[in-house]
Amino acid sequence: MNFVKKTLLIRNRLIEFLLSIFFGIIIGNLFGTFLPSLRLLIPWDGFIFASIIFVGEFITSITYTARVKHSGILLLNWIKIGIYLGLFMDAFKVGS
């Protein structure tokens, strides 16, 4: 793809991209809220965070090994990025 086609693709999907990122940020922030409830089910936080990383890496492998990038796969990847951003922001809130 050349530069013009890529910019047209981004311009056409900008709203989907932004909504997916914002939805992922909300999920990431809610994860920090419901983490004490998850600790009742899974006692060690390492399993919880390892499962989040595993699911994220699985989504990444699906996204970047697909020959044809469907809109559902891209939306899932953008939501994953938003979740990571939400967890990152939540970590800053806890640290400050």
C-alpha positions as CSV (number, residue, x, y, z in Angstrom):
1,M,0.0,0.0,0.0
2,N,1.3,3.4,-0.7
3,F,1.0,6.4,1.5
4,V,-2.2,7.8,0.0
5,K,-4.1,4.6,0.3
6,K,-3.0,4.3,4.0
7,T,-4.1,7.8,4.8
8,L,-7.5,7.2,3.1
9,L,-7.9,4.0,5.2
10,I,-7.1,5.9,8.4
11,R,-9.4,8.8,7.5
12,N,-12.3,6.4,6.7
13,R,-11.9,4.5,9.9
14,L,-11.0,7.3,12.3
15,I,-14.3,7.2,14.2
16,E,-14.1,3.5,14.7
17,F,-10.5,3.8,15.8
18,L,-11.2,6.5,18.4
19,L,-14.3,4.8,19.8
20,S,-12.5,1.5,20.1
21,I,-9.6,3.1,21.9
22,F,-11.9,4.9,24.3
23,F,-13.9,1.8,24.9
24,G,-10.7,-0.1,25.7
25,I,-9.6,2.7,28.1
26,I,-12.9,2.4,29.9
27,I,-12.5,-1.4,30.2
28,G,-8.9,-1.0,31.4
29,N,-10.0,1.5,34.1
30,L,-12.9,-0.8,35.1
31,F,-10.4,-3.6,35.5
32,G,-8.6,-1.7,38.2
33,T,-11.9,-1.2,39.9
34,F,-12.9,-4.9,39.8
35,L,-9.5,-6.3,40.6
36,P,-10.3,-6.9,44.3
37,S,-13.3,-9.1,43.2
38,L,-11.0,-11.0,40.8
39,R,-8.6,-11.6,43.7
40,L,-11.3,-13.7,45.4
41,L,-11.5,-16.0,42.4
42,I,-7.8,-16.1,41.6
43,P,-5.6,-15.6,44.7
44,W,-2.4,-14.7,42.9
45,D,-2.2,-11.5,40.8
46,G,0.5,-13.0,38.6
47,F,-2.1,-15.4,37.0
48,I,-4.5,-12.5,36.4
49,F,-1.9,-10.3,34.7
50,A,-0.3,-13.3,32.8
51,S,-3.7,-14.1,31.4
52,I,-4.2,-10.5,30.3
53,I,-0.8,-10.5,28.5
54,F,-1.5,-14.0,27.0
55,V,-4.9,-12.8,25.5
56,G,-3.3,-9.6,24.3
57,E,-0.5,-11.4,22.6
58,F,-3.0,-13.9,21.0
59,I,-4.9,-10.9,19.6
60,T,-1.7,-9.5,18.3
61,S,-0.7,-12.7,16.6
62,I,-4.1,-12.9,14.9
63,T,-3.9,-9.3,13.8
64,Y,-0.5,-9.4,12.3
65,T,-0.5,-12.9,10.7
66,A,-3.8,-12.4,8.9
67,R,-3.4,-12.0,5.2
68,V,-6.6,-10.0,4.9
69,K,-7.3,-7.6,7.7
70,H,-11.0,-7.7,8.5
71,S,-12.6,-4.8,10.3
72,G,-13.4,-7.0,13.3
73,I,-9.8,-8.0,13.7
74,L,-8.7,-4.4,13.6
75,L,-11.4,-3.3,16.1
76,L,-10.3,-6.1,18.4
77,N,-6.7,-4.9,18.2
78,W,-7.6,-1.3,18.8
79,I,-9.7,-2.3,21.8
80,K,-6.7,-4.2,23.1
81,I,-4.5,-1.1,22.7
82,G,-7.1,0.9,24.6
83,I,-7.2,-1.7,27.4
84,Y,-3.4,-1.5,27.7
85,L,-3.6,2.4,27.8
86,G,-6.3,2.2,30.5
87,L,-4.2,-0.1,32.6
88,F,-1.2,2.2,32.2
89,M,-3.3,5.2,33.2
90,D,-4.7,3.3,36.2
91,A,-1.1,2.5,37.3
92,F,-0.3,6.2,37.2
93,K,-3.4,6.9,39.4
94,V,-2.3,4.3,41.9
95,G,1.3,5.6,41.9
96,S,0.5,9.2,42.5
